[in-house]
Amino acid sequence: MTVLNLAAQTPFRTKDGSEIRSILDRTNAPVEKQSLAEAVVQAGSSTQRHYHLLSEEFYFIIEGRGQMEIDGEAREVGPGDAILIPPRAWHTITASEPLRILCCCAPPYAHEDTYFE
């Protein structure tokens, strides 16, 4: 059985500029097909617009508000919103309030699968 606590995970910065704490991924558990992390985006900032060639992502907004943009379509998002980001979809999120987001990637998140313009 693998049980890891969020507070025990060390934050790091992803290639898109968000601060992440991996909850379960290849680096800390016997994970093969997905990853789960908490992302924090500070008010007034945004992730760098990017896409993932392989990973499908889910964002689940825990706290805060912002604007999610996927392939040119923008929408206001807030607590309780779940967002599907398909592979190869350009995306960014801009925080109007500090955002806490659960991010699930399948296959697991990898820096090498993050692409920019």
GROMACS elastic network, one bead per residue, 0.5 to 0.9 nm:
[ bonds ]
;  ai    aj funct       b0    kb
    2    29     6  0.69790   500
    2    30     6  0.82502   500
    3    24     6  0.88177   500
    3    29     6  0.89552   500
    4     7     6  0.88521   500
    4     8     6  0.74989   500
    4     9     6  0.81895   500
    4    23     6  0.66934   500
    4    24     6  0.72950   500
    4    28     6  0.86045   500
    4    29     6  0.86233   500
    5     8     6  0.54858   500
    5     9     6  0.70593   500
    5    23     6  0.70389   500
    6     9     6  0.54741   500
    6    10     6  0.87517   500
    6    21     6  0.72279   500
    6    22     6  0.76851   500
    6    23     6  0.56300   500
    6    37     6  0.86015   500
    6    38     6  0.80994   500
    7    10     6  0.80205   500
    7    21     6  0.86670   500
    8    23     6  0.89123   500
    9    21     6  0.57925   500
    9    22     6  0.64541   500
    9    23     6  0.67511   500
   10    20     6  0.84401   500
   10    21     6  0.59551   500
   10    22     6  0.77120   500
   11    19     6  0.63911   500
   11    20     6  0.53423   500
   11    22     6  0.75044   500
   12    18     6  0.83927   500
   12    19     6  0.56516   500
   12    20     6  0.53577   500
   12    21     6  0.64464   500
   12    22     6  0.85711   500
   13    16     6  0.79766   500
   13    17     6  0.59446   500
   13    18     6  0.56865   500
   13    20     6  0.60265   500
   13    21     6  0.88093   500
   14    17     6  0.54345   500
   14    18     6  0.57035   500
   14    19     6  0.65111   500
   14    20     6  0.68010   500
   14   111     6  0.70368   500
   15    18     6  0.77012   500
   15    47     6  0.89945   500
   15    48     6  0.81115   500
   15   111     6  0.63827   500
   15   114     6  0.70236   500
   15   115     6  0.87896   500
   16    46     6  0.88223   500
   16    47     6  0.52576   500
   16    49     6  0.71138   500
   16    50     6  0.69836   500
   16    92     6  0.85913   500
   16   114     6  0.78027   500
   16   115     6  0.89567   500
   16   116     6  0.85827   500
   17    41     6  0.85491   500
   17    46     6  0.77945   500
   17    47     6  0.53692   500
   17    48     6  0.62445   500
   18    39     6  0.63206   500
   18    40     6  0.61774   500
   18    41     6  0.58062   500
   18    42     6  0.86682   500
   18    46     6  0.77996   500
   18    47     6  0.58525   500
   18    48     6  0.84355   500
   19    38     6  0.82203   500
   19    39     6  0.55358   500
   19    40     6  0.52897   500
   19    41     6  0.68636   500
   20    37     6  0.64074   500
   20    38     6  0.55589   500
   20    40     6  0.65292   500
   21    36     6  0.88976   500
   21    37     6  0.55100   500
   21    38     6  0.52587   500
   21    39     6  0.66203   500
   21    40     6  0.87452   500
   22    25     6  0.64244   500
   22    27     6  0.84263   500
   22    28     6  0.81467   500
   22    35     6  0.77152   500
   22    36     6  0.62364   500
   22    38     6  0.64563   500
   22    39     6  0.86688   500
   23    28     6  0.81359   500
   23    35     6  0.77801   500
   23    36     6  0.54770   500
   23    38     6  0.70415   500
   24    27     6  0.79188   500
   24    28     6  0.63484   500
   24    29     6  0.60902   500
   24    30     6  0.86727   500
   24    31     6  0.71829   500
   24    34     6  0.84565   500
   24    35     6  0.56637   500
   24    36     6  0.52136   500
   24    37     6  0.68001   500
   25    28     6  0.58235   500
   25    29     6  0.58531   500
   25    30     6  0.75761   500
   25    31     6  0.54997   500
   25    32     6  0.79803   500
   25    33     6  0.89404   500
   25    34     6  0.69703   500
   25    36     6  0.64328   500
   25    37     6  0.80313   500
   25   108     6  0.65944   500
   25   109     6  0.78744   500
   26    29     6  0.56761   500
   26    30     6  0.62351   500
   26    31     6  0.50792   500
   26    32     6  0.68101   500
   26    34     6  0.85508   500
   26    35     6  0.74891   500
   26   108     6  0.73149   500
   26   109     6  0.88469   500
   27    30     6  0.82314   500
   27    31     6  0.83312   500
   28    31     6  0.81608   500
   29    32     6  0.89990   500
   31    34     6  0.67254   500
   31    35     6  0.73019   500
   31   108     6  0.81444   500
   32    35     6  0.84151   500
   32   107     6  0.76963   500
   32   108     6  0.73907   500
   33   105     6  0.84546   500
   33   106     6  0.57719   500
   33   108     6  0.59987   500
   34    55     6  0.88423   500
   34   104     6  0.68616   500
   34   105     6  0.53203   500
   34   109     6  0.75791   500
   35   103     6  0.78695   500
   35   104     6  0.54280   500
   35   105     6  0.51523   500
   35   106     6  0.65856   500
   35   107     6  0.72726   500
   35   109     6  0.62261   500
   36   102     6  0.69911   500
   36   103     6  0.56470   500
   36   105     6  0.67071   500
   36   108     6  0.80478   500
   36   109     6  0.85257   500
   37   101     6  0.81807   500
   37   102     6  0.57149   500
   37   103     6  0.51701   500
   37   104     6  0.65508   500
   37   105     6  0.87318   500
   38   100     6  0.67587   500
   38   101     6  0.55403   500
   38   103     6  0.60615   500
   38   104     6  0.89156   500
   39    99     6  0.78241   500
   39   100     6  0.57690   500
   39   101     6  0.50246   500
   39   102     6  0.62934   500
   39   103     6  0.68590   500
   40    98     6  0.72906   500
   40    99     6  0.55386   500
   40   101     6  0.64221   500
   41    44     6  0.85600   500
   41    45     6  0.65780   500
   41    46     6  0.65457   500
   41    47     6  0.74513   500
   41    93     6  0.83166   500
   41    94     6  0.76756   500
   41    95     6  0.62238   500
   41    97     6  0.86264   500
   41    98     6  0.59444   500
   41    99     6  0.51234   500
   41   100     6  0.68598   500
   41   101     6  0.83202   500
   42    45     6  0.56254   500
   42    46     6  0.76782   500
   42    94     6  0.86857   500
   42    95     6  0.62632   500
   42    96     6  0.82540   500
   42    97     6  0.70521   500
   42    99     6  0.63766   500
   42   100     6  0.89176   500
   43    46     6  0.82170   500
   43    64     6  0.86484   500
   43    65     6  0.87438   500
   43    66     6  0.84171   500
   43    94     6  0.78616   500
   43    96     6  0.50751   500
   43    99     6  0.72687   500
   44    94     6  0.69581   500
   44    95     6  0.55878   500
   44    96     6  0.56450   500
   44    97     6  0.73299   500
   44    98     6  0.81702   500
   45    93     6  0.85811   500
   45    94     6  0.57981   500
   45    95     6  0.58180   500
   45    96     6  0.79312   500
   45    98     6  0.89054   500
   46    49     6  0.85387   500
   46    92     6  0.67918   500
   46    93     6  0.54312   500
   46    95     6  0.60912   500
   47    50     6  0.83820   500
   47    91     6  0.85499   500
   47    92     6  0.53749   500
   47    93     6  0.57186   500
   47    94     6  0.67179   500
   48    91     6  0.82571   500
   48    92     6  0.61336   500
   48    93     6  0.82527   500
   48   116     6  0.79868   500
   49    69     6  0.87798   500
   49    90     6  0.64249   500
   49    91     6  0.52962   500
   49    93     6  0.81333   500
   49   115     6  0.88209   500
   49   116     6  0.67357   500
   49   117     6  0.79277   500
   50    88     6  0.88459   500
   50    89     6  0.80020   500
   50    90     6  0.52119   500
   50    91     6  0.55888   500
   50    92     6  0.68527   500
   50   114     6  0.65926   500
   50   115     6  0.54484   500
   50   117     6  0.71288   500
   51    55     6  0.88705   500
   51    85     6  0.89886   500
   51    86     6  0.89454   500
   51    87     6  0.71116   500
   51    88     6  0.53424   500
   51    89     6  0.54783   500
   51    91     6  0.62393   500
   51    92     6  0.88976   500
   51   113     6  0.80364   500
   51   114     6  0.58517   500
   51   115     6  0.53940   500
   51   116     6  0.68227   500
   52    55     6  0.55700   500
   52    56     6  0.76076   500
   52    57     6  0.87649   500
   52    86     6  0.84076   500
   52    87     6  0.55564   500
   52    88     6  0.53903   500
   52    89     6  0.72218   500
   52    90     6  0.80156   500
   52   109     6  0.88869   500
   52   112     6  0.88780   500
   52   113     6  0.52125   500
   52   115     6  0.62182   500
   53    56     6  0.86654   500
   53    87     6  0.55043   500
   53    89     6  0.83816   500
   53   113     6  0.59290   500
   53   114     6  0.72812   500
   53   115     6  0.76285   500
   54    86     6  0.89742   500
   54    87     6  0.55621   500
   54    88     6  0.73307   500
   54   106     6  0.79856   500
   54   107     6  0.69338   500
   54   113     6  0.66505   500
   55    85     6  0.88136   500
   55    86     6  0.75025   500
   55    87     6  0.53425   500
   55    88     6  0.82261   500
   55   105     6  0.57523   500
   55   106     6  0.51233   500
   55   107     6  0.52085   500
   55   108     6  0.69644   500
   55   109     6  0.69390   500
   55   110     6  0.87037   500
   55   113     6  0.74401   500
   56    84     6  0.76945   500
   56    85     6  0.59974   500
   56    88     6  0.84918   500
   56   104     6  0.81920   500
   56   105     6  0.56441   500
   56   106     6  0.54168   500
   56   107     6  0.71848   500
   57    83     6  0.81307   500
   57    84     6  0.60907   500
   57    86     6  0.64292   500
   57    87     6  0.75486   500
   57   103     6  0.67504   500
   57   104     6  0.55166   500
   57   106     6  0.66694   500
   57   107     6  0.89158   500
   57   109     6  0.88202   500
   58    82     6  0.67665   500
   58    83     6  0.55130   500
   58    85     6  0.60997   500
   58    86     6  0.86050   500
   58   102     6  0.78758   500
   58   103     6  0.56321   500
   58   104     6  0.51057   500
   58   105     6  0.66389   500
   59    81     6  0.80283   500
   59    82     6  0.56349   500
   59    83     6  0.50053   500
   59    84     6  0.67244   500
   59    85     6  0.77895   500
   59   101     6  0.61732   500
   59   102     6  0.56455   500
   59   104     6  0.66662   500
   60    78     6  0.89927   500
   60    79     6  0.78792   500
   60    80     6  0.66895   500
   60    81     6  0.57780   500
   60    83     6  0.63776   500
   60   100     6  0.85966   500
   60   101     6  0.54576   500
   60   103     6  0.65409   500
   60   104     6  0.85177   500
   61    64     6  0.73528   500
   61    65     6  0.81246   500
   61    77     6  0.75590   500
   61    78     6  0.59096   500
   61    80     6  0.56236   500
   61    81     6  0.54695   500
   61    82     6  0.65621   500
   61    83     6  0.83873   500
   61    99     6  0.72669   500
   61   100     6  0.62345   500
   61   102     6  0.65140   500
   61   103     6  0.89100   500
   62    78     6  0.77148   500
   62    79     6  0.50327   500
   62    80     6  0.62819   500
   62    81     6  0.81295   500
   62    99     6  0.75132   500
   62   100     6  0.54057   500
   62   101     6  0.55203   500
   62   102     6  0.70190   500
   63    78     6  0.69121   500
   63    79     6  0.52098   500
   63    80     6  0.82772   500
   63    97     6  0.85424   500
   63    98     6  0.73866   500
   63    99     6  0.54621   500
   63   100     6  0.50551   500
   63   101     6  0.71653   500
   64    77     6  0.85219   500
   64    78     6  0.58782   500
   64    79     6  0.63880   500
   64    95     6  0.75061   500
   64    96     6  0.76387   500
   64    97     6  0.50206   500
   64    98     6  0.52023   500
   64   100     6  0.65899   500
   64   101     6  0.87873   500
   65    76     6  0.73611   500
   65    77     6  0.57235   500
   65    79     6  0.71205   500
   65    94     6  0.86264   500
   65    95     6  0.60478   500
   65    96     6  0.56515   500
   65    97     6  0.51523   500
   65    98     6  0.70742   500
   65    99     6  0.62494   500
   66    75     6  0.84568   500
   66    76     6  0.57624   500
   66    77     6  0.54812   500
   66    78     6  0.66210   500
   66    93     6  0.68205   500
   66    94     6  0.53521   500
   66    97     6  0.65341   500
   66    98     6  0.83639   500
   66    99     6  0.74006   500
   67    74     6  0.65013   500
   67    75     6  0.55135   500
   67    77     6  0.57978   500
   67    78     6  0.86609   500
   67    92     6  0.84016   500
   67    93     6  0.56593   500
   67    94     6  0.52152   500
   67    95     6  0.65832   500
   67    96     6  0.75284   500
   68    73     6  0.81570   500
   68    74     6  0.55580   500
   68    75     6  0.54362   500
   68    76     6  0.63157   500
   68    77     6  0.65659   500
   68    83     6  0.85870   500
   68    91     6  0.74703   500
   68    92     6  0.61296   500
   68    94     6  0.65866   500
   68    95     6  0.87982   500
   69    72     6  0.60316   500
   69    73     6  0.53890   500
   69    75     6  0.65438   500
   69    76     6  0.89222   500
   69    90     6  0.80452   500
   69    91     6  0.54378   500
   69    92     6  0.54306   500
   69    93     6  0.61863   500
   69    94     6  0.84099   500
   70    73     6  0.53333   500
   70    74     6  0.65567   500
   70    75     6  0.88332   500
   70    85     6  0.72353   500
   70    89     6  0.63630   500
   70    90     6  0.56420   500
   70    92     6  0.68507   500
   70    93     6  0.87536   500
   71    74     6  0.84481   500
   71    89     6  0.57964   500
   71    90     6  0.50107   500
   71    91     6  0.62818   500
   72    90     6  0.78946   500
   72    91     6  0.81267   500
   77    80     6  0.86254   500
   77    81     6  0.62609   500
   77    82     6  0.87429   500
   77    83     6  0.87943   500
   78    81     6  0.58274   500
   78    99     6  0.84838   500
   79    82     6  0.88038   500
   79   100     6  0.89628   500
   85    88     6  0.85670   500
   85    89     6  0.64656   500
   85    90     6  0.85295   500
   85    91     6  0.76239   500
   86    89     6  0.56018   500
   86    90     6  0.89689   500
   87    90     6  0.87031   500
   90   116     6  0.86949   500
   94    97     6  0.89656   500
   94    99     6  0.88799   500
   95    98     6  0.59798   500
   95    99     6  0.60845   500
   96    99     6  0.81910   500
  104   108     6  0.79028   500
  104   109     6  0.81935   500
  105   108     6  0.50522   500
  105   109     6  0.56030   500
  106   109     6  0.72748   500
  107   110     6  0.86475   500
  109   112     6  0.86978   500
  109   113     6  0.73594   500
  109   114     6  0.86465   500
  110   113     6  0.53798   500
  110   114     6  0.71686   500
  111   114     6  0.54909   500
  111   115     6  0.87647   500
  112   115     6  0.79262   500
